[in-house]
């Protein structure tokens, strides 16, 4: 049987192919695995199916994804991602790799020396925030081999994306410069910005050029011309001047001058330039970004020459209070994930309704939908749903959609698995109101007596889904995606159990009940956390070793390997030299649970026991100082972790279930 798929672009044809595979062949493709058993013969279509997307763009990637997820990728992993993007119908995405090599060339041509450049670039795991002017120097410098490898990747990334008909978004100049620019051009008008997110001026407080200073156009246009000469262009450029940074003035005239300067530096290199800007700043600092300030920044650019990503539209849409971004086109985006945290989460009702409501908004300037998670490789279901909604004209029937999703994902219908997914859909995946998915579970946070254990769903629904999935193990256990989901749901159940034991520990301490404290603390530290670590270690996608070894694999020397591994360890733990953004990018990985979270919890429990034994009060400040040594010790311990899984997921999950199912 021959099935013809045609499309207006490579992406449209690829999306059509996936639609046929998904809806007629029962296939499935995701970050955690694929189920591609094709029926023989292939199903015939009775009539031709024509699909037109309701918006011009389907966008993918967050500025932070570059560091939280892609930092150590090789070409094979990039190629797989770009193919997934095409099959998902994504036609607009950044290509940011290797830009530091171009910047280095530009800075050298301006007269900066290598030490000034080295003091500016961060290490690879933190480049996203260097590019947005938040950080400088932390965990750097970038070795010469890094630049060469990233340039090689960028050539292949843009070639592959364009060959499939995707529009690549290239980086542009947002106005931030290294301190060395002030030495070379002593009369330049640049102002030092404040610290960012608990960082002081050691690694933050970058310099921002005044929009009227001639060097703004010189540097911005020079960089973009170099970039276009090297990689060609699709005429769309990204720049974020005020990401989580308060502008120097709230005067609308100043804000218009800044955005106009950024745009002119783009058109100086490419008269057809279109500026793609993240709209995160407007909802992140709403006290500063009042309507007059938002309008001024947006109207510094001619209408239609900017596209704003309404970055957190599923929870905090900005288009609603800015009259659809005062006439500038926008993309309705689902952010969903912060820091690449693990944890089942979704706002399925909001994303099922939100894009359609935005299109119906009075004088709507919406031009598409987008996926903008800070980190990927989690919660596959939510992304499959959002990708499908990008092609739909009306909302989906979610319970029947998720039933079919389970069947496609595992390659066979199974009542228990489908029941588990319907439970998860209505509970953990259906956060309503303003939902911010930072995993705040006590499991992954520095212990204290004032930890938040609130959930937006019924914990019993996850426990029941766990039971149902386990009961499907005999039939579906051979499916890689089933095994992944079993780890993920068991992990979520264990995360809930950690909260329960924490509450028992806190209650026992506050009521001076030493035996109860020893019991609850002992079970948590000596059994539950080691069991969870064993579960995670049974799956390749939940291994700390995979993250660390992928960092080391990029290196061309032992010295580079050590630097990259420190970058990788620091990002998922301390996030800065002193725990500046501690545990923001927390992960639940085999090795990390035992040697980082587990050691912290052990110290916490023993400190509480000592406090009761000695009759002296527990001091959080003293504990924080002691536990920081544990956290820092983990970052520098040089222990190698396996990148290959060990143990049988089904057996370990079953053992945990028999012990702990409430």
Buried (B, 14 or more C-beta within 10 A) or exposed (E): EEBEBEBEBBBBBBBBBBBBBBBBBBBBBBBBBBBEEEEEEBBEEEEEEEEEBBBBBBBBBBBBBBBBBBBBBEBEEBBBBBBBBBBBBBBBBBBBBBBBBBBBBBBEEBEBEEEBBBBBBBBBBBBBBBBBBBBBBBBBBBBEEBBEBBBEBBBBBBBBBBEBBBBBBBBBBBBBBBBBBBEBBEEBBBEEBEBBBBBEEEBBBBBBBBBEBEBBBBBBBBBBBBBBEBBEBBBBBBBBBBBBBBBBEBEBEBBBBBBBBBBBBBBBBBEEBBBBBBBBBBBBBEEBBEEEBBBBBBBBBEEEBBBBBBBBBBBBBBBEEBBBBBBBBBBBBBBBBBBBBBBBBBBBBBBBBBBBBBBEBEEBBBBBBBBBBBBBBBBBBBBBBBBBBBBBEEBBEBEEBBBBBBBBBBBBBBEBBBBBBBBBBBBBBBBEEEBEBBBBBBBBBBBBBEBEBEBBBEBEBBBBBBBBBBBBBEBBBEBBBBBBBBBBBBBBBBBBBBBBBBBBBBEBBEEEBEEBBBBBBBBBBEBBBEBBBBBBBBBBBBBBBBBBBBBBEBBEEEEBBBBBBBBBBBBBBBBBBEBBBBBBBBBBBBBBBBBBBBBBBBBBBEBBBEBBEEEEEBEBEEBBEEBBEBBBEBBEEEEEBBBEBEBEBBEBBBBBBEEBEE
